[in-house]
Amino acid sequence: MSVSQDKRDLLRGADLADAEAIAVLQRASFDDPWSAESVRRLLDGPANLSLVAEDGGVVGFLIGQCVVDTAEVLAVAVDDDRRRAGWGAALLAGFEAVAAASGADRVLLDVASDNAAAEALYRSRGYETVARRDRYYAAGRPSPVDALVMVKILSA
């Protein structure tokens, strides 16, 4: 999947002032909501490598971190009205570039096994399933769902 350079040009590093907008998008996208204060703590952490996508306001985010040689995507979401338009792929591509520049040689993420759209996006970006976490996603759900642990090896 090719990532539109136009969308990559609309990404920037997330900062503390983005915490509320990120929390709003996160709550709209996930079963286990984060507070703006939780987002601020992640953004203020020493391993933070988070991005936002802006197009007349924050339309997407990727909360990530990097420790030594491994980068991890903690959450990625795009506004409902902007989904399936390349924003998720742009955020992933941007994160992968920042992670590689920070010394990471791989990116790790979890995805709910019932989230076929997200899994397809990750596979299209070169991620492979390496493990499964039984009943990992439980908060806010009527019954727990497994997580697929996916990894992408970054090119040197």
Residue pairs with C-beta under 8 A, 6 or more apart in sequence:
1 89
1 124
1 125
3 86
3 89
3 90
3 93
4 86
4 90
7 53
7 86
7 87
7 89
7 90
8 90
8 93
8 94
10 53
10 54
10 55
10 90
11 51
11 52
11 53
11 54
11 90
11 91
11 94
12 51
12 52
12 54
13 50
13 51
13 52
13 98
14 22
14 43
14 48
14 50
14 51
14 52
14 61
14 63
15 43
16 40
16 43
16 44
18 39
18 43
18 52
18 58
18 61
19 36
19 37
19 39
19 40
19 43
20 36
20 39
21 52
21 57
21 58
21 61
22 36
22 39
22 43
22 52
22 58
22 61
22 63
23 33
23 34
23 35
23 36
23 38
23 39
25 58
25 60
25 61
25 77
25 78
25 79
26 33
26 34
26 39
26 61
26 75
26 77
27 33
27 34
28 77
28 79
28 80
29 77
29 78
30 75
30 77
30 140
31 137
31 139
31 140
31 141
32 137
32 139
32 140
33 140
34 75
39 63
42 48
42 50
42 63
42 65
42 74
43 50
43 63
45 65
47 65
47 66
47 67
48 64
48 65
49 64
49 65
49 66
49 71
49 95
49 98
49 99
49 102
50 61
50 62
50 63
50 64
50 65
51 61
51 62
51 64
51 91
51 94
51 95
51 98
52 58
52 60
52 61
53 59
53 60
53 61
53 78
53 87
53 90
53 91
55 82
59 78
59 79
59 82
59 87
60 76
60 77
60 78
60 79
60 82
60 87
60 88
60 91
61 75
61 76
61 77
61 91
62 73
62 75
62 76
62 91
62 92
62 94
62 95
63 73
63 74
63 75
63 76
64 71
64 72
64 73
64 74
64 95
64 99
65 71
65 72
65 74
66 72
66 99
66 102
66 103
66 104
68 103
69 103
69 104
69 105
69 106
70 104
70 105
70 106
70 107
70 108
71 95
71 96
71 99
71 102
71 104
71 106
71 107
71 108
72 107
72 108
72 109
73 92
73 95
73 107
73 108
73 109
76 88
76 91
76 92
78 87
78 88
78 91
83 117
84 117
88 118
88 121
89 121
89 124
89 125
92 121
92 122
92 125
93 125
95 107
96 107
96 125
96 152
96 154
99 107
99 154
100 154
100 155
104 154
105 153
105 154
105 156
106 151
106 152
106 153
106 154
107 127
107 151
107 152
107 154
108 149
108 150
108 151
109 122
109 127
109 149
109 150
109 151
110 133
110 136
110 147
110 148
110 149
110 150
111 118
111 119
111 122
111 147
111 148
111 150
112 118
112 136
112 137
112 145
112 146
112 147
112 148
113 119
113 132
113 145
113 146
113 147
113 148
114 145
119 148
119 150
122 150
122 152
125 152
126 152
127 150
127 151
127 152
128 150
128 151
128 152
129 148
129 149
129 150
130 149
130 150
130 151
131 148
131 149
132 146
132 147
132 148
132 149
133 146
133 147
133 149
134 146
135 144
135 145
135 146
136 144
136 145
136 146
136 147
137 144
137 145
137 146
137 147
138 144
138 145
